[in-house]
């Protein structure tokens, strides 16, 4: 088991679009295992490679006792939306209502380079969207309404993990995402 440190909000790797995976090799299989082990240790419902400092388009999930991974994903989303509480391992203890598509179809590859399709509704759809956003440098706070994002940023500034970062001189920078956020977070 190779549990990795999870990068926290403010780390530039979290807002930088990840690179496409080109080599489906032993190193990629190790990355998928490390992501899975780290996600389960946290514990969380999903984890993207940038969250452990690896800027590659790979994520894992564990939803409804289904553990999976996806490499180089693309998403097709329903027009029907859902509201629900969402959190993120890169924002410890921060949970807010975040709008997402009700259904998602994710297409990509497994760690061996074989094409796969994952269809999800509700929580799995939310996880697929959340983790794909990480690969695009988009954070869940970018998807919130303006008022909720203000509340979340206040909570983040008052959090213990944010305070510890300030004390160590690594204060995360809070800024509006430059990425397309479906009309939210501007």
N, C-alpha and C positions, 0 to 999 in steps of 0.2 A: 504494500500500500504506500503510495507516494502523495501524501497530503501536502498541498501547496498553500501559500499565503494568498488570501483574497485581497485584491486591490480595492481600496476604498475611494469613495467619491472625492474628486480632486486630482486623482492620478490621470495624467493625459492619455494613457492607453485606453481609458474608458470612453473617451470622446473622439477617438481616432478610428475611422473605418478600417476594419481588418482586411488583410490580404487573402486572396483566394488560395486554397490548398491546391498545390500542383502535384505533390508526391504522396501517394498512398502507400506509405512504407511503415517500418517498425516504429519510427519516431512518432508518426501520427497515431498508431495504436497505443503507444505509451501515453501520449497526450490525452486520448480519450479515457484511458484508465485513470490517469491523474485527475482529470476533471470529475469523473464519476466518484472516485474516492473522496475528493475534496468536497463535492456537493453533499455526499452522504454524511461526512464528518461535521459539516457546518451546523445543522442540516438545512437543506434547501430543496426546492422543487425543480431547480434548473441552474445551470452554470455555463457561461460562455468563456471561451479561451482568453479573451482580453481581460476577464476578471482575475486571471492568475498571471497576467502580464505577457501573454502570448497573443500577438496580433494576427491570428489566423481565423478563418471563417469555420469554426467548429463549436458546437455546443452539445450539452447533455441535458437530459431531463429525467425526473422520476415523478410521475403523476399517476394516481390510482394504481399503484403497484406495477406500473409499466416503466421500465428503465430503458432509455434509448439515447441515441446520439444522431447528429446530423452534420454533414460536412457540405460546405458551399450551398446553403439553403436559399431557396426563393419561396415567396409566399403568395398565395392567392387568398384574398380575404373576402368574407361576405359583407354586404352592405349593412346588414343587421348588426346593431351594436349591443354591447353589454357593459354594465357598470359593475365594478367589484373592487374590493380592497386588494391592493397589490403592494408587495414589498420587494426588497432586493438585497442580496448578500453584501453588496457594495455600499449599502446604506443601513447598517445594523439598527434594528429596532424601529425603522421608519416604515409605516404602512398608511397608504392613502387610496381613496377611490380613484381609479384610473380607467378611462374608457378604452375599450378594445373591441375589435370585431368579434361577433359571437362564434363564428366558424372560421377555421383556417385550414388550408391545404398547403403543407410544406413539401417541397420537392428538393432533393439533393442526393447525397451519396452516403453510404456507410463507410466505415474506416478501411474497407477493402476495395473501395472504388465502385461498388455496385450501386446502381440507381435505386432509390427508395422514395416512397410517397407516404407521408404521415397526415392523416385527416383527424382534426380535433374540433370539439365544441367546448364551450364554457372554459373550464380551468385549463385543459390541455391546449385549447386555442390561445388562451392568455399566455401560457408558458412559451408556446412556439413564437408568438409575437414578441414577447419580452426578450427572449434570448436572441432572436434575429435582430431586434433593435440594437442589442449590445454589439453585434457584429458590424452594424452600420454606424456606430458611435453615438447612438441615441440612448438616453437614459429615461427611466420611467417617469421621472419628474418632468421631463420635456413633454409628456403626453397629458399632463394634468391641466385642468382649467387654471387660469391665471390666479384666482383666489386660493385654490388649494395648493398651488405651487408656492405661493407666498407663505402659507401656513407651514408647508413642508420645509422650506428653507429656514424659517424661524426655528423649527424643531431641530433641524440639522445643526444650526449654529449653537444651539443650547445643549446638544448631545455631548456625552462624555468622550466619545471617540473623536469628535471634531475638536473638542477642547484639548485633548492630548496631542492632536496634530498641531494645533497652534503653539502649544508649549514646546514642542520639538522643532518648531520653525518650519513645518511643512504644511502650513495652512492651505486647505483646498480653496481654489478660486471658484466662486459661484458666479456663473454667467448664463445667459440664455443660449440655448443650443442654436447653432447655425444651420441645423438640419431641418428638413421638411417634417413637420409634426402634425400633419392632417388638420391644420387650422387651430391646433391647441398649442399652448405654451408660448404664445407670442407676446 
